[in-house]
Amino acid sequence: MTFEFPIGYHDFHENNLLNFQMNRWYTTGFLSYTELEEASKSIHSFEDSKKTFKELGEKAIKNDNWLTGATYLRAAEFFSLGNDPEKKLLYTACIEAYSKAYRDEPIIYEKVPYDEGYLPVMRLMTDKPSKGFILLHGGYDSFIQELYPFCKTFVAKGYDVIMFEGPGQGGALNEYGLTLTHEWEKPVSKILDYYAINDVTLIGISLGGYLAARAAAYEKRIGRVVLYDIIYDFYKAFISKFPKTLQLMIGFFMFFEKSAFWKKAEKKVSDNLFLHWLILQGYHVYGVHSIHHYIKSMKKYHTKKISKYIIQDTLLLAGEDDIYTHFFEKQKNALVQAKSVSGRIFTKSESASHHCQVGNVQLALDYILEWIESKRR
């Protein structure tokens, strides 16, 4: 199975969150542009999105288009919020579709014991003389199945790749109830122990940019680390969406958990599709049940204090239109002990200016591969 990522960031929807997600699914190369464009006309809310993508997924599966079906079902699962009883059913249907889509692929499926559950793994071994291991994981809402096409770039060039889902991700969360931890060195260390790996390149995608940085700070079997993209301060990026007065109020009322302010804040953010999704997904991922606890958890996800412990070769990626990018120089300057620091802010003219370079994923993957290869010379 070969994969080709289409180039271009399109105007599928007037809402930025819905448009980004539609571009995210389209950039996989498994969806029809015209079908997605037509579907967007009936989408005005999360419920519309879930219903539309579920129907398209079921239609694709009936026609034995398993990868298209899996991608649509993944989109439907994404838009079913953390308190939606259908979310688990959509997850199960999505994973079954991915399994059928990849049934002839050379994937080794494994589970690594962790706490009271397991970390799901997809392992890919190159058929060339191995150049070493790449360990890859997502962030806030990804499944390793959707990242499989990314890995083909590295396997084709002679790398063995281990993709895993840690606490708060995919099967670790939905099958074993493991909620997200900011101490990402713990699951990474379990993976390295299980496979007896002493030198690895770690790639963290999306919020995985923070997670990978955290792991590299405390796990020295990581020889090289890629932050794809940077997440210097998750909380500050989050509140940057609010007016300055509200930012100050949130900071003040963090000291007063029982204040009526939090009920009002929850109502206010529910009017914003992006923030509403982010928070309810956060309840699901973090295992919390209030906006106060959500923000308290979110505040742990920053690299300000840990960057000085990163001694590895480090690669930073960002897009010029991403909310995290204005921290790029701060992240770069914080890596005072890193063996080397390289990085790039991708641009609109490259169709790669959005989060995780949605619109030109292959450009980002080629850049990462070139950097990894340069560290072998």
N, C-alpha and C positions, 0 to 999 in steps of 0.2 A: 504494500500500500504506500503510495507516494502522496505528499501533501504540498499544496501550493497556496500561499497566503495572498489573497488579493490586496492590491495597493489602493489606498484612497479612504478618506474619512468623509462620510456622506451625511446629507441632511434627511434622515428618515423621519425625524419627529421634532416638533418645536420645543419640547421639554428636554433640557440638557441631560438629565439622568436617563430618560427613556432612549434618547438618541445615542448616548454613549453605549448603553447596553446593546442596542440593536447593531451598532457598529462592532461591538465586541463579538457578538455571535456571527455577524457577517464575515469578519476578518478571519474566521476559522477556515473559510473556503467551502463550507458544507451547505450553505444556504443560498437560495436563489435571490438575486437582487430584486427582481420584479415582484416575487412573492412577498418578500419582506416589506417592500415599499407599499404594496397593496394592503398588507396586514396592518401596517402602522395607522391607516386611516380609521380603523375601528378601535384604536387604543387611546384611552384618555386617563387611565388609572391603573393601579397595580392589579385590580381584579380583572379589568379588560385584558391586560397583558397576560396574566395567567391563563385565562380562558382561551384567548387567541392562540398562544403558543402551545398550549396543551392540545388543542384541536389540530393544529398543523403537525405536531409531533405524532399524534395517533394516525393521521392520514399518511404521513411518510412511512411509518412502520407497517401499515397495511400494504404498502407498495414495496416492502422489503428494503427501503432506504434507511438502514439502521443508524448510520452516522448522522444523517439529517434529522431523523427522529429523535435521537439522543440529544442533539444540540437544542432542538426546540423544547424538549422536555426539561433540559437543564435550564433554559430560559424561563419556563413556567415555574420550576422550583425556585428559581432566584426571586421571582416576583410574588411567591407565596410567603407572606411575612412569618416571623418566628412563631406567632400564636395561631397559625392556620393549621387545622387538623389534616388538611390535604397535603401539607408539605412533605411528610414522611412517605406518603404514597407516591408522590411525584419523584422523590429521591429514588425509591426502589425501582420504579419503572424506568427512570433515566439510566441507572446503573445496569439494569438488565439489557437495555438497548445498546449501551456502550460495549457490554460483554459480547453481544452478538456481532456488533460491528467489527470488533477487534479479534474475533475468534481465530483467525488465521495468521495473526501477527505474532512475532517471536517474543511475546511478553511472558515473564515469569511473575506470577502473582504470589505474594507472600504476606505474612502478618508477623510483626515484631511485638512481643509482649511489652506492655507498658502500663504501670499501675494496675488498675482493675480491668483493663481491656487490652486492645491491640492497636498498633499503628499499621494501617494498610500500606502495602508497598507494591509498586510495579517496577520490575527490574529488567533492564535491557542490556544485553551483552553484545559488544561489537564482534563482527566476524573478521576483523583486522587485528594485527598485533596491538594489544591494548596500550593506550597512552595514560591510563589511570581512570579513576572514578570521578564522576560528577554527581553530586547529591543535589536534588532539586525539590523545592516545595512551593506551595502557593501562600496565600495570606488569609484574608478575611472571609472569603466566600468561594474559593476555588475547589474543584475536584481534580485529582491527579489524572483522571481519564481525559479531561478536556485539555490537559497540558501535554498529552502524549505526542501530538504532532510537533511540539517544540523540540522534543528530545531527539527526533530523527536527525536533526541538523548535527548534533554532537556525536551520535552513534555512527553516522556515516563517515565521520572524520577520525574514528578510532577510539572513541571514549566509551567506557561502560557507564551507564546511567542508572541511578536509583532514584525514583520518585517516591515520595512518601507523604502521607497525610498525618499531621500531628494533632494534638489536642485542639478542638475547636474547628476542625476541618473535615469535610467529607465523611467517610466511614468512621473515623475516630470519634466524631461527634454524633452522627446519626445512628450508628450501630452500637457504639460502646459508651456513649454519654460522656466522653472526655471533653471538657470545656477548655477554652483557650488559656494558655499560660504565657506570660511575658518572659518567663525563664526558658527560652527556646533551646538553650544548651542542653537541657534535660532530654527532650526527645531526640535531638541530634546525637547526643552521646550514646543513647540506647541503640540507634541505628548503626553507628560506627562500631560499637561493641559487638553487635549481633553479626556483622559481616567482617569483623576483624580488620577494619580499614584504619591505617595510620596516617594517610595523607589524602586529602580530598579537596576538590573545588566545590564550594557551596553556592548555589544560586537561589535567592529568595525573591519571589514575584509578588508584586503589589504590597500589601502589608508585610509580606515576607521580606521586604527590604529592611524593615526594622528587625524582624525575627532573625534573619541571617546575620545582621550586625551584632545582635545580642549573643547569638551562638558563637560567633567568631571571637568575641571578647573573652569568653570563658572556656572555649574548647579549642585547644591548640593543635589538634589533629586536622583542623581546617587549615589548609595551606594557602588558599586563595578564596576570596569572598566577593560575590557579585550582588549588589543591591539594585534590583530591577523591579521597581524604581526606589529611589530614596524615600524613607519615611523618618525624617529627623525628629518630628514632634507631632504625633497623631492628634493629640488634644488641641494644640494651637492651630493646626490646619482645620480642625473641626469648628472651633469657635470663630475662626476668621470669616465664616459665613454670616455671622451675626453683627448687628450694629455695635459700636464700641461700648455704649451704655449697657447693653445686654451682656456683653462679655464681662464687664466689671461686676454686674449683678450675679452672674453665674459663679464667678470667683468668690464673691462674698458669701453667697448662700451655700457654698460647699461645706461651710462650717455648721449649717443648720439643716440637717437631713429631713426633719419633720415639717419644715416650713411649707406653707401653702403655695409658695413661689414655684415649687416643683410641679404641682398640678397645672398651674398656668403655663409653665414652660413646656410641659408635655403637649398641651393643647396647641401651643404656638408652633412647635416644630412639626406637628402632624399636618400643618398646612403646606409644608414644603416637602415635595416628593422625595428628594434626595435625603434630607435629614430624617424624615419619617422612616424610610427604608433602613438607613444607617443605624438608627437607634433600635428598631425592632429586630433587625438582624443581629445587632449587638446583644440584645437580651438573650437570643438563642445561642449565640457563639460563646458569650461570657458566662451564661447561666445565671443572669441577674434579672430583676423584675421591676426596676425603677430607673428613671432617668438619672437620679442622683448616683446610684450604684454603677450605672453604666459609665458615667463621666469619671467616677472614681477609678474604675478599672482602666478606662482609656488613658488616664494620666500616667500609667506605668509604661506606656509604649512610646518612649523617646530614647534617643541615642546620645543625648547631651553628656550624661555622666559616664557612659560606658565606652564611648569612642576612643578614649585615651588608652583603653586596654586592648584595642585591636592592633595587632602587630603584623598582620598578614598583608600580602598584596591585595589591594581593594579597588573594585571597579564600581563607579557610581553612574546610574542612568537616570534621566529625567526628561520630561517633555515640557516645552515652553508654555503650554496652556494648562498644565496640571497644577492643582492647588498646593501640592507639596514642593513645587520647584523653587519657590522663593527661599527655601531653606538650603538650596544646593551649596552655596558658598559656606554657610555655617557648618554643614555636614563635612565638607571637604577640609575646612580649617580645623575641625575638631579631631581629625585623624592624625594626631601629632606623633604617634609612635608607629604608624603603619609602615610596612616595608616599602610600599609604593602606593600612590594614589593616582588613579586615572579616572576620567569621566567625560560625559558628554550630555549636553542638553539638546534634544532632538527638536526639529523645527516644523512649522506648518508646511513649509515648501517641500519637506520630505514626507509629508502625510504621516508624521510620527510625533506630533506635538502633544498628544493626549496621553493619559495615564497608561503606562506599560506599552506605549507606542502602538496602541490600537490604531490601525490604519496602515501600518507598515511594520508588522511584527518581524518579518524576515530581516529587515535592516537591523533591528536590534539584536536578533539572534546572531547574525553574521558579525556584528561588532563585538559581542560577547565572545564568540568563538575565536576571533582574531586575537583578542586580548589573552584568552587562555593559552592559545598557541604561543604567543609571545613570551609567556612566563615559563615555557618549557625550553627556550633557547639558551 
